[in-house]
Amino acid sequence: MSMRDVVALILGGGQGTRLYPLTKMRAKPAVPLGGKYRLIDVPVSLCINSGIARIYVLTQFLSESLNRHIHRTYKFDVFTDGFVDIMAAEETRSGMDWYQGTADAVRKQLWRLEHTRAEDILILSGDHLYRMDYSRFVEVHRAKRADVTIAVQPVDAQAATRFGILKADGEGRITSFYEKPALGELNGLASASGVEKPYMASMGIYVFRADVLQRVLRASEAEDFGKQVIPDAITDYRVCSFEFDGYWADIGTVRAFYEANLALAQPDPLFDFYDMEHPIYTRPRFLPPSVTDDCDLERAVVADGCLIRGSDIRQSVVGLRSVIGPEVRVIRSVIMGGDYYETPERKAENRALERPDLGIGRGSSIEGAIVDKNARIGEDVTIRSQDPEGEMVETENYVIRDGIVVVPKNAVIPDGTVI
C-alpha cells in the first residue's frame, strides 16, 4: 500500500516542563537520547522506514537547536517529494497568538495541510520511544473505513490511571473514552478479562482522514487532542482502534527519560538501536572512535568520540565527545557529552579562570545522575541520587527532580563539590 498520500505531523510539545531542566535551553524533541540521538529522531525514522516521507514538526519553544538538527540530518534528494519541515508558531492575519495546545497547533496549520492533498494525516508525539510500522497502522485505518484511528496498548490497572482508557466494540470501533480514571473508577472499563493487562490505553498516536481533521478542528475551539478532540469525535465519527503490543514508553518526564536511557545498557533491552532493517537515523558527525584506556566498563553504552581514561563506568550511557578523567566512577548515570573538544589554548584559559575543563575531572564520583551537554565537573566531585519522593530542588548549577540529580547544559561544578 502506497504511503505517498499520507502526511505526518510530529507534535513538538510546549515548554516541556516535565523534562525541565533538560528543556531549559532546547525544545523537548531536541533532547539527546541514547548517547548520540535526539528524541525527534525516533518518530522521523519510523516515518521514513514506513514509507512516509512528507513530515512536519510543529514547534514553538526554544526551537533553534531542533531546527538546526533537522536541517543537518534529514535531506532528501531531488527525485523524491520527501521532506522534514518545521511548522513554527507564527503571527498570521488570522491569528496573533501562540499554540494553545496540540489541537490548536494543528488547527493553525490547516491551511498548509490543504495544499498537501493528503488523504490521511498521521499525528505523532515527539517524546515516545518505540518502533512501529506506521504503514500497517494506516492500512488498518483504511480497511476499517475509519474517520479516525487511535493506536492503543494494553495496560494494567496501575498504569491505566495515567492514560486515556478506551473501550471498543467487537469490530474495533471505539464506543467510550475515559481520561486518566482513578483506580476506583476502573470498574467496567476493561476490554478483556482474565488477562494481566485488560485496559486499552491511548498512545497519543492518531490517523485522521484529512477531510475529517479539517471538519473536526474547524467546528470547535478544542485545544487538546487527547482531552477534547478524541472524546468529541467518538460521538460524531467512526473512531477505531489499532492495538500495538510492542515496547512503548512515554519518556516525557525526567524519571522516565532516565530509566529509558539506562535500559539501553541492559542485556537484551526491550528497545535497542541495532535493528538494521528499521534503523533510527541521526545526524552524521564523522567523529573518531572512542578511546578507553585502563577502564572498567560494565553494561555501558559509549558513543563516538569519547576520551575515557582510568575510569569505572557501570550501567550508564556515555554520550558524544565525553571526556572522563582518571579515577572517576560513573554509576547508573546518563552523561550526554559535549558539542566540541577544547583546544590546549582553551584549557589554559580554563586554568587562568579557575574553572574545570569540559567533562568530568579526576577522582569524581557520579551516581544516579543526568549530566547534560558541555557541563564542567571538577575534580573530586561527588554526586549521588536523592530521595525520589523529595521536593524538586533547583540551584544555579544543578536540579534535583524525581530523586535524580540533573546537571544542566553548560553548568559548572567546582572541585570538591558534594551533591
C-alpha positions as CSV (number, residue, x, y, z in Angstrom):
1,M,0.0,0.0,0.0
2,S,1.4,3.4,-1.0
3,M,2.1,6.0,1.7
4,R,2.6,8.8,-0.8
5,D,-0.8,10.3,0.2
6,V,0.0,10.3,3.9
7,V,1.4,13.4,5.7
8,A,2.9,13.0,9.2
9,L,2.7,15.7,11.9
10,I,5.0,15.4,14.8
11,L,3.9,17.5,17.8
12,G,7.0,19.1,19.3
13,G,5.3,19.8,22.6
14,G,5.1,23.0,24.6
15,Q,7.6,24.2,27.2
16,G,8.5,20.6,28.1
17,T,8.1,21.4,31.8
18,R,8.0,17.7,32.8
19,L,11.6,17.3,31.4
20,Y,13.0,20.5,32.9
21,P,15.9,21.3,33.2
22,L,16.8,19.2,30.1
23,T,14.4,21.6,28.2
24,K,15.8,24.7,29.8
25,M,17.7,25.6,26.6
26,R,16.1,23.4,24.0
27,A,12.8,22.1,22.6
28,K,11.7,18.8,24.0
29,P,12.2,16.9,20.7
30,A,15.9,18.1,20.6
31,V,16.8,16.5,24.0
32,P,19.7,14.0,23.4
33,L,18.8,10.3,23.7
34,G,20.9,7.1,23.9
35,G,24.3,8.7,23.6
36,K,24.1,10.1,20.0
37,Y,20.4,10.5,19.0
38,R,17.7,13.1,19.8
39,L,14.1,12.4,20.7
40,I,12.9,13.7,17.3
41,D,14.9,11.0,15.5
42,V,12.6,8.3,16.7
43,P,9.3,9.3,15.1
44,V,11.1,10.8,12.0
45,S,12.9,7.5,11.4
46,L,9.8,5.4,11.9
47,C,8.0,7.6,9.3
48,I,10.9,7.1,6.8
49,N,11.0,3.3,7.5
50,S,7.3,3.1,6.9
51,G,7.4,4.9,3.6
52,I,6.0,8.2,4.8
53,A,8.3,10.9,3.5
54,R,6.3,14.1,4.0
55,I,6.9,15.1,7.6
56,Y,6.2,18.3,9.5
57,V,7.4,19.0,13.0
58,L,5.3,21.5,15.0
59,T,7.4,23.6,17.3
60,Q,7.1,26.7,19.4
61,F,9.6,27.0,22.3
62,L,13.4,27.1,22.1
63,S,13.4,25.5,18.7
64,E,16.7,26.8,17.3
65,S,18.7,23.6,18.1
66,L,15.9,21.4,16.9
67,N,15.7,23.3,13.6
68,R,19.5,23.0,13.2
69,H,19.4,19.3,13.8
70,I,16.6,18.6,11.4
71,H,18.2,20.8,8.7
72,R,21.6,19.0,9.0
73,T,20.1,15.5,9.3
74,Y,17.2,14.9,7.0
75,K,18.0,15.8,3.4
76,F,16.0,14.1,0.6
77,D,17.2,14.0,-3.0
78,V,15.6,16.0,-5.8
79,F,13.9,12.8,-7.3
80,T,11.5,12.4,-4.3
81,D,8.9,14.7,-2.8
82,G,10.1,13.9,0.7
83,F,10.9,16.5,3.4
84,V,11.1,17.1,7.1
85,D,10.0,20.7,7.7
86,I,9.4,22.8,10.7
87,M,5.9,24.3,11.3
88,A,6.7,27.0,13.9
89,A,4.1,29.1,15.7
90,E,3.9,32.4,13.9
91,E,1.8,35.6,13.6
92,T,-0.7,35.5,10.7
93,R,-3.6,37.6,9.6
94,S,-6.0,35.1,11.1
95,G,-4.3,34.9,14.5
96,M,-1.5,36.5,16.5
97,D,-1.3,34.1,19.5
98,W,0.9,31.1,20.3
99,Y,-0.2,27.5,20.0
100,Q,-2.6,26.8,23.0
101,G,-2.4,23.0,22.8
102,T,-1.9,20.1,20.5
103,A,-5.2,20.5,18.6
104,D,-4.8,24.3,18.4
105,A,-1.3,23.9,16.9
106,V,-2.7,21.7,14.1
107,R,-5.7,24.0,13.6
108,K,-3.4,26.9,13.0
109,Q,-1.6,25.0,10.2
110,L,-4.7,23.6,8.5
111,W,-4.3,26.0,5.6
112,R,-0.8,24.5,4.9
113,L,-2.1,20.9,5.1
114,E,-4.8,21.7,2.5
115,H,-2.0,22.2,-0.1
116,T,-0.5,18.7,0.5
117,R,-3.6,17.0,-0.9
118,A,-3.1,14.2,1.6
119,E,-5.7,11.5,2.1
120,D,-4.7,10.8,5.7
121,I,-2.9,12.7,8.4
122,L,-0.7,10.8,10.9
123,I,-0.3,12.7,14.2
124,L,2.6,11.7,16.4
125,S,4.3,12.7,19.6
126,G,7.9,13.8,19.9
127,D,8.6,12.2,23.3
128,H,7.9,8.5,22.9
129,L,10.3,5.6,22.5
130,Y,9.0,2.6,20.4
131,R,9.3,1.0,17.0
132,M,6.1,0.9,14.9
133,D,5.3,0.3,11.3
134,Y,3.0,3.2,10.5
135,S,2.1,1.7,7.1
136,R,0.4,-1.1,8.9
137,F,-1.4,1.4,11.1
138,V,-2.7,3.3,8.1
139,E,-3.6,0.1,6.4
140,V,-5.9,-1.0,9.3
141,H,-7.3,2.6,9.4
142,R,-8.3,2.3,5.7
143,A,-9.5,-1.3,5.9
144,K,-11.9,-0.3,8.7
145,R,-13.1,2.7,6.8
146,A,-12.4,4.7,9.9
147,D,-12.6,8.5,10.1
148,V,-10.1,8.4,13.0
149,T,-7.9,5.5,14.3
150,I,-6.1,5.6,17.6
151,A,-3.1,3.5,18.5
152,V,-3.8,1.7,21.8
153,Q,-1.7,-0.5,24.1
154,P,-2.9,-3.0,26.8
155,V,-2.0,-1.8,30.3
156,D,-2.7,-3.0,33.8
157,A,-4.8,-1.2,36.4
158,Q,-2.0,0.8,37.9
159,A,-0.8,2.1,34.6
160,A,-4.4,2.8,33.5
161,T,-4.7,5.8,35.8
162,R,-2.0,7.6,33.8
163,F,-3.7,7.3,30.4
164,G,-6.9,7.8,28.5
165,I,-8.7,4.5,28.6
166,L,-10.8,3.4,25.6
167,K,-13.5,0.7,25.1
168,A,-14.3,-0.7,21.7
169,D,-17.0,-3.0,20.3
170,G,-16.4,-6.3,18.5
171,E,-15.4,-4.5,15.3
172,G,-12.8,-2.4,16.9
173,R,-15.0,0.8,16.9
174,I,-14.4,2.9,20.0
175,T,-17.5,3.5,22.0
176,S,-16.2,5.4,25.0
177,F,-13.2,7.3,26.3
178,Y,-12.1,7.9,29.9
179,E,-9.3,10.4,30.7
180,K,-7.0,9.1,33.4
181,P,-9.6,7.3,35.6
182,A,-8.8,6.7,39.3
183,L,-8.3,3.2,40.5
184,G,-11.8,3.2,42.0
185,E,-13.3,4.2,38.6
186,L,-11.9,1.3,36.5
187,N,-14.8,-1.0,37.1
188,G,-16.4,-1.8,33.8
189,L,-13.6,-0.2,31.7
190,A,-11.7,-3.4,30.9
191,S,-11.6,-4.5,27.3
192,A,-10.6,-8.1,28.2
193,S,-11.0,-10.4,31.2
194,G,-8.6,-12.8,32.8
195,V,-5.5,-11.2,31.4
196,E,-2.7,-9.2,33.1
197,K,-3.3,-6.0,31.1
198,P,-7.1,-5.7,30.5
199,Y,-7.3,-2.0,29.7
200,M,-6.7,-0.3,26.4
201,A,-4.7,2.9,26.8
202,S,-4.4,5.6,24.1
203,M,-0.8,6.1,23.0
204,G,-1.5,9.6,21.7
205,I,-0.9,8.5,18.1
206,Y,-3.7,9.0,15.6
207,V,-4.6,8.7,12.0
208,F,-7.2,11.1,10.7
209,R,-8.9,11.2,7.3
210,A,-7.7,14.6,6.1
211,D,-11.2,16.0,5.4
212,V,-12.4,14.8,8.8
213,L,-9.4,16.5,10.6
214,Q,-10.4,19.7,8.8
215,R,-14.0,19.5,9.9
216,V,-13.3,18.5,13.4
217,L,-10.9,21.3,14.2
218,R,-12.8,24.0,12.3
219,A,-16.0,23.1,14.1
220,S,-14.6,23.6,17.6
221,E,-12.2,25.6,19.7
222,A,-10.8,22.5,21.4
223,E,-7.1,22.9,22.3
224,D,-6.0,19.3,23.1
225,F,-6.5,16.1,21.1
226,G,-6.5,13.6,24.0
227,K,-8.7,15.5,26.4
228,Q,-11.1,17.1,23.9
229,V,-11.0,16.3,20.2
230,I,-10.9,12.5,20.5
231,P,-13.8,12.2,23.1
232,D,-15.9,14.5,20.9
233,A,-15.1,12.7,17.7
234,I,-16.2,9.3,19.2
235,T,-19.8,10.7,19.3
236,D,-19.9,12.1,15.7
237,Y,-17.5,10.0,13.7
238,R,-16.3,6.4,13.1
239,V,-13.3,6.2,15.5
240,C,-11.5,2.8,15.6
241,S,-8.6,1.3,17.5
242,F,-5.2,-0.1,16.4
243,E,-3.7,-2.4,19.0
244,F,0.1,-2.2,19.4
245,D,1.7,-4.8,21.5
246,G,5.4,-3.9,21.2
247,Y,7.6,-1.9,23.5
248,W,6.4,1.7,24.1
249,A,7.5,4.2,26.6
250,D,6.4,7.8,27.2
251,I,9.7,9.5,28.2
252,G,8.3,12.9,28.8
253,T,9.4,13.1,32.5
254,V,12.9,13.2,34.0
255,R,12.4,9.8,35.7
256,A,11.0,8.1,32.6
257,F,13.8,9.6,30.4
258,Y,16.5,8.5,32.8
259,E,15.1,4.9,33.1
260,A,14.6,4.5,29.4
261,N,18.2,5.6,28.7
262,L,19.7,3.2,31.3
263,A,17.6,0.3,29.9
264,L,19.6,0.7,26.7
265,A,22.6,-0.6,28.5
266,Q,21.0,-3.8,29.8
267,P,21.4,-7.2,28.1
268,D,18.7,-7.8,25.5
269,P,16.9,-4.4,26.1
270,L,13.3,-4.1,25.2
271,F,14.3,-1.3,22.8
272,D,17.6,-1.1,21.0
273,F,19.2,0.7,18.1
274,Y,20.6,-2.3,16.4
275,D,17.7,-3.3,14.1
276,M,19.4,-2.6,10.7
277,E,16.2,-3.3,8.8
278,H,14.5,-0.5,10.7
279,P,17.3,1.9,11.7
280,I,16.9,5.0,13.8
281,Y,18.6,7.8,11.9
282,T,20.5,10.8,13.2
283,R,23.0,13.4,12.1
284,P,26.3,12.0,10.7
285,R,29.1,13.7,12.6
286,F,32.3,12.0,11.3
287,L,33.7,11.6,14.8
288,P,36.7,9.4,15.6
289,P,36.3,6.2,17.6
290,S,36.1,6.3,21.3
291,V,39.3,5.6,23.4
292,T,39.0,3.7,26.7
293,D,42.4,3.4,28.5
294,D,42.7,1.3,31.6
295,C,38.9,1.4,32.2
296,D,36.4,-1.0,33.8
297,L,33.2,-0.9,31.7
298,E,30.2,-2.9,32.6
299,R,26.8,-2.6,30.8
300,A,27.8,0.7,29.4
301,V,26.7,2.4,26.2
302,V,29.6,4.6,24.9
303,A,29.0,6.9,21.8
304,D,31.5,8.2,19.3
305,G,34.5,10.4,20.0
306,C,34.9,9.8,23.7
307,L,38.1,10.0,25.7
308,I,37.8,7.9,28.9
309,R,40.9,7.2,31.0
310,G,41.3,5.1,34.1
311,S,37.6,5.2,34.9
312,D,34.9,2.8,36.3
313,I,31.7,3.0,34.3
314,R,28.7,0.8,35.1
315,Q,25.1,0.7,33.9
316,S,25.4,4.1,32.2
317,V,25.1,5.9,28.9
318,V,28.1,8.0,27.8
319,G,27.3,10.5,25.0
320,L,29.3,12.0,22.2
321,R,32.7,13.6,22.9
322,S,32.6,12.8,26.6
323,V,35.9,13.4,28.3
324,I,36.2,11.5,31.6
325,G,39.3,11.7,33.7
326,P,41.2,9.2,35.7
327,E,39.8,7.6,38.9
328,V,36.3,8.6,38.0
329,R,33.3,6.4,38.9
330,V,30.1,6.7,36.9
331,I,27.3,4.5,38.1
332,R,23.7,4.4,36.8
333,S,24.0,7.8,35.1
334,V,23.4,9.4,31.7
335,I,26.4,11.5,30.5
336,M,25.3,13.5,27.4
337,G,28.8,14.5,26.4
338,G,29.9,17.7,24.6
339,D,29.4,19.6,21.4
340,Y,33.1,20.3,20.9
341,Y,36.6,19.4,22.1
342,E,38.6,22.0,23.9
343,T,41.9,23.1,22.5
344,P,45.1,23.4,24.6
345,E,44.7,27.2,24.4
346,R,41.2,26.9,25.8
347,K,42.3,24.6,28.6
348,A,45.0,27.1,29.5
349,E,42.3,29.8,29.7
350,N,40.3,27.5,32.0
351,R,43.3,27.4,34.4
352,A,43.5,31.1,34.4
353,L,39.8,31.4,35.1
354,E,39.9,28.6,37.7
355,R,37.2,26.7,36.0
356,P,37.2,22.9,35.2
357,D,37.7,21.6,31.7
358,L,34.7,20.2,29.8
359,G,33.9,16.8,31.1
360,I,34.4,15.0,34.4
361,G,37.6,15.7,36.4
362,R,39.9,13.3,38.2
363,G,38.5,11.4,41.2
364,S,34.9,12.4,40.8
365,S,32.0,10.0,41.6
366,I,28.7,10.3,39.7
367,E,25.8,8.1,40.7
368,G,22.1,8.3,39.8
369,A,22.5,11.5,37.7
370,I,22.0,13.1,34.3
371,V,24.8,15.3,33.2
372,D,23.8,17.4,30.2
373,K,26.0,18.6,27.4
374,N,29.1,20.8,27.8
375,A,29.0,20.5,31.6
376,R,32.2,21.1,33.5
377,I,32.5,18.9,36.6
378,G,35.7,19.5,38.5
379,E,38.0,17.1,40.4
380,D,36.8,15.1,43.5
381,V,33.2,16.0,42.9
382,T,30.6,13.7,44.5
383,I,27.0,13.5,43.0
384,R,24.6,10.9,44.4
385,S,21.0,10.1,43.7
386,Q,18.4,11.5,46.1
387,D,15.0,10.6,47.7
388,P,12.7,10.1,44.7
389,E,9.8,11.3,46.8
390,G,11.5,14.5,47.8
391,E,10.7,18.0,46.6
392,M,12.3,19.4,43.5
393,V,15.4,21.4,44.3
394,E,16.9,23.9,41.9
395,T,20.2,25.8,42.2
396,E,22.4,27.6,39.7
397,N,24.3,24.5,38.7
398,Y,22.1,21.6,39.4
399,V,18.5,20.5,39.8
400,I,17.2,17.5,41.8
401,R,14.0,16.1,40.4
402,D,12.4,12.7,40.9
403,G,15.4,11.8,43.0
404,I,17.7,12.3,40.1
405,V,20.4,15.0,40.1
406,V,20.4,16.8,36.8
407,V,23.4,18.9,35.9
408,P,22.1,21.3,33.2
409,K,23.8,22.2,29.9
410,N,26.9,24.4,30.3
411,A,26.8,24.1,34.1
412,V,30.0,24.4,36.2
413,I,30.5,22.2,39.3
414,P,33.7,23.3,41.1
415,D,36.3,20.9,42.6
416,G,35.3,19.1,45.7
417,T,31.5,19.8,45.4
418,V,29.2,17.3,47.1
419,I,25.6,17.0,45.9
